[in-house]
Amino acid sequence: MYTPCTCWPASQLLYATGTHETYADSLFESAMATITGSGLTPTSAFSRILQVLLAVYSVAVFATLAGSLGAFFLREERPGTAGATPDTADTPRDIAGTPPDTADTLRDRITGDDGGR
């Protein structure tokens, strides 16, 4: 949805500034720059600025999609939590028997301070 909303105004701007003779050419150029990050053929200052903005958009969209797919396929399921909802999954705060002063104990071990005990 966002890519057409980015491509259409870019093509309108290219056509309105006169960098392309037909709207079809400006739509094609802006679509290719938005989707693939390829360069625009006109060499005016405006088209170069628009080219950079569309290339940044293209990289951001591709990186977001790649990161989402990577996170999906690389996620790690813990044994026994398959099909568990976040409310029923074992989390550190749900584990019974954890002493409430674990952080204080860990800090004392790291610093070597026994707290006067």
N, C-alpha and C positions, 0 to 999 in steps of 0.2 A: 504494500500500500504506500509506503513512504517513497519508494523508488519512482513510481509514476508521478507522485507529488513533487519530487525533486526534478525529474526530467522535464516535465511540462513547462514549469516557469523558466527553466534554463533555455529551452527551445524558444519560448516567447521572447526572452531577452535577446537571444542571438538574432532572431528575425527582426525585432524592433530596432536594434542598433545598426542593422544593415550589413552585418558581416556575412549573411547568406542571401542569395537571390530569391530562393523559394522557402516556404515554411517546411516543406518535406525535408529539404537538406538540413535545415537547422534542427528539426526533430531527430533526424538520423544521427547527426553529430552529437547532440546532447545525450541521446540514449546510449550511444557507444561510450561516451565519456563517463556517464553515470554508472553504467553496468560494468565496464571493463577497465575504466581509468585511462583509456587511450586518449591521445591528444586531439585537439581540435585543429582543423586545417587553417583557419584564418590566423593571422599573426598580429592582430591588433592587441592593444594593451588589455582591453576589456575581455576579449576571448581568452587571453592567457590567464588572467585572474580567475575567470570562470572555470577554466580547465583545472587549475590547482584546487579550487573548492570542490569540484566534482570528483577529482582524484582522491582527495581526502575522504569524501563521503563514501566512495567506492571501497577504499581500504577499510574504513570503519565498519561498514556493513559486512564485508567479507570476513574480517577478524571476529566480529560478533557471532556470525554463523559458524565459523570454524571452532571458536571457543565453546559454543553451546553444544555442537556435535561431539567435540572432544570430551567435554565434561560428562555428557550422557554415556559415552562408551567407556570411559575410564573410571566411572564411579565404582566405589567398592562397597559391596554389600557384606555386612557382618553376618556370621553364621547365626541362624536362629531369628533373624529379623526380616526374612523374606515375607512380604505381605503385611508387615506390621505398619501401623500408622504411627506418626510421630508421637502420639499420646501413649502408645503401648510399647514403643521401642525402648530398649535399655539405654539410658543416658547416665552420665556420671552422677547426676543429682538424684537418680532413682535407685541407685545401687545401695542396698541395705548394708549396714555395718561400717560405713565409711565414717571415721571419727570427724566431728565438726571442726576440730582444730588441725586439720591436715596441713593447711597453708602455714600455720605457725610452726608446726613440727618441721616441715620442709625448710622454712626459712632458718630455723635454728640449726639444722644440719648443715646448710650451706655456709652460714656465717660462723659456725663453731660455737655459737652462744647457747648455753643451756638454760638461759633465762633465770639463773639463780637457783636452779633445781639441784 
